[in-house]
Amino acid sequence: MHSEQFDVLWSIESISHYQNIAEFFASASRLLKTGRPFAITDFFQKENLTREATRKFIDPSKRACSWNYQRWMTTNNFHIERACKSCTAKV
């Protein structure tokens, strides 16, 4: 356990660029006080993309899939209160 923990963690469109995303979530779980919020916004892959669109938009950042983030979060004991596949319609 780290000697310093935080009341909130906030990540805006950066996680998909990290070298080891799984380790990032493991570290975040150690740094965040139990039961406190971890807010994430990031680029996520749209489902059912054409092969051409996948090569153009996804291949450069293949790890940015919401289901991967959810798996990494639950593996590290985060409770997902609300997740949406696309928040664009809500903006």
Backbone as a chain_set.jsonl record, in Angstrom:
{"seq": "MHSEQFDVLWSIESISHYQNIAEFFASASRLLKTGRPFAITDFFQKENLTREATRKFIDPSKRACSWNYQRWMTTNNFHIERACKSCTAKV", "coords": {"N": [[0.851, -1.184, 0.0], [0.556, 2.195, -0.825], [1.907, 5.074, 0.811], [0.656, 7.447, 0.366], [-2.547, 8.227, -0.626], [-5.293, 8.991, -2.822], [-8.291, 11.028, -3.075], [-9.739, 11.151, -5.403], [-9.375, 10.06, -8.77], [-8.603, 11.118, -12.041], [-8.826, 10.896, -15.457], [-8.252, 12.031, -18.631], [-8.643, 11.292, -21.868], [-6.081, 9.949, -22.222], [-5.133, 7.429, -21.402], [-5.113, 5.451, -23.396], [-2.73, 5.855, -24.653], [-0.691, 4.961, -23.051], [2.123, 2.844, -22.29], [1.825, 0.45, -20.814], [-1.096, -0.434, -20.116], [-2.58, -2.139, -18.47], [-0.96, -2.269, -16.159], [-1.118, 0.392, -15.402], [-3.809, 0.56, -14.482], [-3.609, -1.188, -12.322], [-1.812, 0.227, -10.675], [-3.339, 2.524, -10.259], [-5.397, 1.493, -8.687], [-4.082, 1.065, -6.316], [-3.414, 3.628, -5.59], [-5.767, 5.028, -5.203], [-8.126, 5.904, -2.757], [-10.194, 3.558, -1.049], [-13.389, 3.002, -2.405], [-13.616, 5.497, -3.546], [-14.066, 7.894, -6.301], [-13.106, 7.213, -9.726], [-12.673, 8.751, -12.532], [-12.984, 8.442, -15.997], [-12.366, 9.388, -19.295], [-12.045, 8.579, -22.66], [-10.772, 7.663, -25.894], [-12.602, 5.271, -27.638], [-13.047, 2.184, -29.336], [-15.376, 1.83, -31.917], [-18.024, -0.484, -32.362], [-18.272, -3.086, -34.854], [-16.797, -2.035, -37.096], [-15.71, -1.344, -40.45], [-13.181, -3.14, -42.291], [-11.374, -1.4, -43.519], [-11.83, 1.041, -42.127], [-11.074, 0.194, -39.603], [-8.299, -0.291, -39.966], [-7.487, 2.334, -40.536], [-8.325, 3.948, -38.324], [-8.216, 2.491, -35.891], [-6.067, 0.611, -35.686], [-3.676, 2.134, -35.102], [-4.02, 2.549, -32.368], [-4.757, 0.137, -30.868], [-5.393, -0.864, -28.353], [-7.354, 0.61, -27.15], [-10.158, -0.073, -26.183], [-13.387, -0.218, -24.909], [-14.272, -2.511, -23.566], [-11.868, -3.711, -22.81], [-10.897, -1.82, -20.967], [-12.886, -2.013, -19.007], [-12.484, -4.649, -18.177], [-9.843, -4.499, -17.156], [-10.315, -2.713, -15.076], [-12.194, -4.073, -13.387], [-10.647, -6.285, -12.73], [-8.855, -5.104, -11.03], [-10.316, -4.493, -8.819], [-12.078, -2.304, -9.034], [-15.244, -0.731, -8.922], [-17.586, -0.425, -11.372], [-19.587, 2.149, -11.902], [-21.0, 3.528, -13.861], [-21.004, 3.084, -17.276], [-20.598, 3.867, -20.662], [-20.986, 3.074, -24.076], [-20.833, 4.921, -26.096], [-20.623, 8.208, -25.52], [-21.147, 10.344, -26.99], [-23.685, 11.049, -27.988], [-24.779, 12.063, -25.747], [-23.702, 14.48, -25.28]], "CA": [[0.0, 0.0, 0.0], [1.276, 3.462, -0.868], [1.656, 5.919, 1.979], [-0.232, 8.531, -0.043], [-3.658, 7.836, -1.482], [-6.042, 10.145, -3.283], [-9.746, 10.997, -2.976], [-10.296, 11.001, -6.747], [-8.462, 9.991, -9.912], [-9.279, 11.666, -13.205], [-8.01, 10.695, -16.652], [-8.941, 12.539, -19.813], [-8.087, 10.935, -23.173], [-4.642, 9.695, -22.191], [-4.789, 6.053, -21.067], [-4.848, 4.661, -24.603], [-1.359, 6.127, -25.101], [0.276, 4.404, -22.103], [2.807, 1.632, -22.722], [1.299, -0.723, -20.121], [-2.382, 0.006, -19.581], [-2.957, -3.012, -17.348], [-0.199, -1.831, -14.983], [-1.681, 1.675, -14.997], [-4.984, 0.309, -13.659], [-3.138, -1.78, -11.061], [-1.269, 1.338, -9.879], [-4.454, 3.396, -9.878], [-6.144, 0.881, -7.59], [-3.303, 1.25, -5.089], [-3.334, 5.056, -5.268], [-7.086, 5.587, -4.919], [-8.76, 5.451, -1.518], [-11.295, 2.626, -1.257], [-14.72, 3.564, -2.587], [-13.568, 6.854, -4.111], [-14.297, 7.86, -7.751], [-12.071, 7.219, -10.75], [-13.381, 9.202, -13.73], [-12.194, 8.214, -17.208], [-12.885, 9.59, -20.644], [-10.993, 8.194, -23.597], [-11.154, 7.213, -27.22], [-12.919, 3.855, -27.642], [-13.353, 1.603, -30.635], [-16.774, 1.59, -32.268], [-18.258, -1.866, -32.766], [-18.615, -3.416, -36.243], [-16.147, -1.18, -38.086], [-15.209, -2.015, -41.649], [-11.74, -3.422, -42.242], [-10.682, -0.161, -43.897], [-11.927, 1.981, -41.005], [-10.255, -0.357, -38.513], [-6.887, 0.001, -40.281], [-7.248, 3.78, -40.503], [-8.578, 4.603, -37.045], [-8.023, 1.669, -34.702], [-4.749, -0.026, -35.613], [-2.673, 2.924, -34.366], [-4.277, 2.521, -30.929], [-5.598, -1.057, -30.743], [-5.737, -1.199, -26.974], [-8.4, 1.509, -26.641], [-11.476, -0.685, -26.31], [-14.061, -0.068, -23.621], [-14.328, -3.789, -22.843], [-10.557, -3.903, -22.163], [-10.849, -0.945, -19.791], [-13.764, -2.586, -17.989], [-11.819, -5.849, -17.657], [-8.72, -4.059, -16.313], [-10.847, -2.091, -13.86], [-12.756, -5.075, -12.481], [-9.523, -7.097, -12.255], [-8.193, -4.35, -9.961], [-11.308, -4.237, -7.772], [-12.873, -1.094, -9.205], [-16.666, -0.922, -9.177], [-17.989, 0.451, -12.471], [-20.917, 2.665, -11.609], [-21.669, 3.876, -15.113], [-20.158, 2.998, -18.465], [-21.376, 3.971, -21.883], [-20.178, 2.761, -25.258], [-20.613, 6.19, -26.775], [-21.238, 9.324, -24.793], [-21.293, 11.436, -27.953], [-25.089, 11.441, -28.069], [-25.158, 12.693, -24.483], [-23.001, 15.756, -25.165]], "C": [[0.893, 1.243, 0.0], [0.942, 4.282, 0.365], [0.707, 7.065, 1.634], [-1.301, 7.98, -0.975], [-4.519, 9.062, -1.761], [-7.546, 9.921, -3.18], [-10.414, 10.787, -4.324], [-9.15, 10.862, -7.749], [-9.267, 10.387, -11.135], [-8.343, 11.501, -14.392], [-8.814, 11.122, -17.872], [-8.12, 12.208, -21.054], [-6.574, 10.738, -23.17], [-4.289, 8.226, -22.027], [-4.434, 5.232, -22.304], [-3.429, 4.849, -25.129], [-0.295, 5.52, -24.185], [0.878, 3.112, -22.636], [2.207, 0.383, -22.1], [0.011, -0.325, -19.403], [-2.812, -0.838, -18.388], [-2.232, -2.593, -16.075], [-0.689, -0.471, -14.487], [-2.89, 1.462, -14.083], [-4.609, -0.326, -12.325], [-2.592, -0.696, -10.136], [-2.38, 2.255, -9.389], [-5.218, 2.804, -8.705], [-5.398, 1.005, -6.264], [-3.303, 2.71, -4.636], [-4.667, 5.675, -4.851], [-7.635, 5.019, -3.612], [-9.958, 4.573, -1.848], [-12.637, 3.355, -1.362], [-14.765, 4.957, -3.192], [-13.646, 6.787, -5.633], [-13.026, 7.908, -8.6], [-12.793, 7.537, -12.054], [-12.467, 9.079, -14.943], [-13.002, 8.635, -18.423], [-11.742, 9.245, -21.58], [-11.615, 7.831, -24.929], [-11.445, 5.717, -27.131], [-13.339, 3.416, -29.034], [-14.85, 1.378, -30.81], [-16.913, 0.127, -32.7], [-18.59, -1.955, -34.25], [-18.04, -2.451, -37.278], [-15.748, -2.004, -39.309], [-13.708, -2.243, -41.486], [-10.932, -2.157, -42.547], [-10.69, 0.85, -42.742], [-11.088, 1.502, -39.824], [-8.787, -0.058, -38.744], [-6.573, 1.492, -40.107], [-7.318, 4.36, -39.096], [-8.182, 3.805, -35.812], [-6.622, 1.095, -34.594], [-3.688, 0.815, -34.908], [-2.849, 2.892, -32.847], [-5.196, 1.347, -30.594], [-6.087, -1.322, -29.329], [-6.907, -0.389, -26.434], [-9.792, 0.945, -26.907], [-12.137, -0.646, -24.947], [-14.109, -1.381, -22.859], [-12.988, -4.13, -22.205], [-10.473, -3.071, -20.89], [-11.695, -1.542, -18.668], [-13.131, -3.825, -17.367], [-10.678, -5.463, -16.735], [-9.22, -3.446, -15.008], [-11.395, -3.133, -12.894], [-11.674, -5.998, -11.934], [-8.837, -6.427, -11.067], [-9.184, -3.827, -8.921], [-11.993, -2.877, -7.844], [-14.316, -1.504, -9.455], [-17.062, 0.062, -10.266], [-19.43, 0.878, -12.226], [-21.69, 2.97, -12.878], [-20.651, 3.8, -16.243], [-21.059, 3.135, -19.679], [-20.457, 3.719, -23.057], [-19.88, 4.033, -26.023], [-21.361, 7.272, -26.018], [-21.512, 10.489, -25.723], [-22.735, 11.939, -28.011], [-25.536, 12.184, -26.826], [-24.521, 14.078, -24.308], [-23.797, 16.845, -25.826]], "O": [[1.869, 1.316, 0.746], [-0.164, 4.2, 0.899], [0.029, 7.595, 2.514], [-0.996, 7.347, -1.985], [-4.476, 10.046, -1.023], [-8.021, 8.785, -3.194], [-11.541, 10.296, -4.384], [-8.093, 11.472, -7.59], [-10.443, 10.048, -11.264], [-7.188, 11.924, -14.334], [-9.917, 10.631, -18.109], [-7.044, 12.767, -21.269], [-5.869, 11.293, -24.013], [-3.223, 7.811, -22.481], [-3.532, 4.395, -22.248], [-2.977, 4.071, -25.97], [0.89, 5.562, -24.515], [0.213, 2.367, -23.355], [2.085, -0.642, -22.771], [0.029, 0.067, -18.236], [-3.345, -0.313, -17.41], [-2.843, -2.567, -15.007], [-0.676, -0.21, -13.284], [-2.995, 2.098, -13.035], [-5.23, -0.03, -11.304], [-2.88, -0.702, -8.939], [-2.365, 2.706, -8.244], [-5.644, 3.54, -7.815], [-6.022, 1.045, -5.204], [-3.204, 2.995, -3.442], [-4.691, 6.73, -4.217], [-7.611, 3.808, -3.389], [-10.661, 4.823, -2.827], [-12.974, 4.2, -0.533], [-15.842, 5.536, -3.335], [-13.331, 5.75, -6.216], [-12.031, 8.542, -8.248], [-13.458, 6.668, -12.618], [-11.329, 9.546, -14.928], [-14.173, 8.281, -18.561], [-10.591, 9.587, -21.31], [-12.833, 7.712, -25.057], [-10.625, 4.964, -26.604], [-13.914, 4.188, -29.802], [-15.505, 0.8, -29.943], [-16.014, -0.426, -33.333], [-19.126, -1.011, -34.831], [-18.725, -2.091, -38.235], [-15.484, -3.202, -39.21], [-13.056, -1.616, -40.65], [-9.922, -1.888, -41.897], [-9.658, 1.443, -42.428], [-10.468, 2.307, -39.129], [-8.093, 0.382, -37.827], [-5.516, 1.855, -39.59], [-6.473, 5.169, -38.713], [-7.844, 4.392, -34.784], [-6.043, 1.094, -33.508], [-2.867, 0.261, -34.177], [-1.904, 3.186, -32.116], [-6.3, 1.551, -30.089], [-7.123, -1.963, -29.151], [-7.403, -0.687, -25.348], [-10.514, 1.446, -27.769], [-11.521, -1.0, -23.942], [-13.999, -1.383, -21.633], [-12.961, -4.776, -21.157], [-10.028, -3.562, -19.852], [-11.269, -1.571, -17.513], [-13.23, -4.028, -16.157], [-10.545, -6.025, -15.647], [-8.613, -3.64, -13.955], [-11.093, -3.085, -11.702], [-11.77, -6.45, -10.792], [-8.298, -7.109, -10.195], [-8.917, -2.841, -8.234], [-12.442, -2.355, -6.824], [-14.579, -2.505, -10.12], [-16.888, 1.269, -10.096], [-20.361, 0.079, -12.329], [-22.889, 2.705, -12.965], [-19.571, 4.385, -16.164], [-22.157, 2.58, -19.714], [-19.288, 4.105, -23.037], [-18.777, 4.198, -26.546], [-22.586, 7.238, -25.902], [-22.048, 11.512, -25.298], [-22.963, 13.147, -28.077], [-26.563, 12.864, -26.844], [-24.769, 14.762, -23.315], [-23.373, 18.0, -25.837]]}, "num_chains": 1, "name": "protein.A"}
